[in-house]
Amino acid sequence: SSRVLWTLAVTQLSQAQAERERRAKIISAQGEFEASTRYSEAASIFSREPAALQLRYLQTLTEIAAEKNSTILFPLPMDLLSAFMPKLGSVSKQQTGEASGTQPIAMV
């Protein structure tokens, strides 16, 4: 009689454990689905708005630097500086007296 009760209790505990594991897997799968949906939406936004991706990149660098208490140096893309290139070129030519040619630009 007590052996039957013991077996019944162990079976019920096993079933309860299996149910908890099943629920945990469902919750995990739902989280993965929601995350993938959000990543897909973000990718769509970034593809339409390249500046948004650049801002996210800069935000990530800021977070990394804050965590590690460090300074991060990174190159600027030339297309970002292209709006200033004619102005910088003319200033360089005026300073050196050259009318043509390419002058190196030093960014500080």
Steps between C-alpha positions, in 0.01 A plus 500: 500500500771751593705388200207575270459846658874563460488401133195719445673800665816453291290476183313819587825683575644385168191617315513838676868537410429410137219760490730770642764417239237510222380843613858628523565387141184675379596823678850481355365438149261796534790720607708387203210569264445849641872578483525384138196711410662806659831432323316473169324832563829664596670368186218644291538841665878496466474412130270798440694740726880447486549784749305300757752217473789743541337651810447151646866422432609815683268422791649151527852644504397742774359215709814292453723791597291570809513136612874467456580857607699549183529712189419352162656640184339416170538626145233721350360390166607722214140551386432662837777752436419552130279802574801676654762391248459788248520753783804336656667472160455869424633598844803280445564654157470851638745422780760343273443724200433203271234531234469132417591158634394298795602589849494256790251588767589452864205450735556565868 
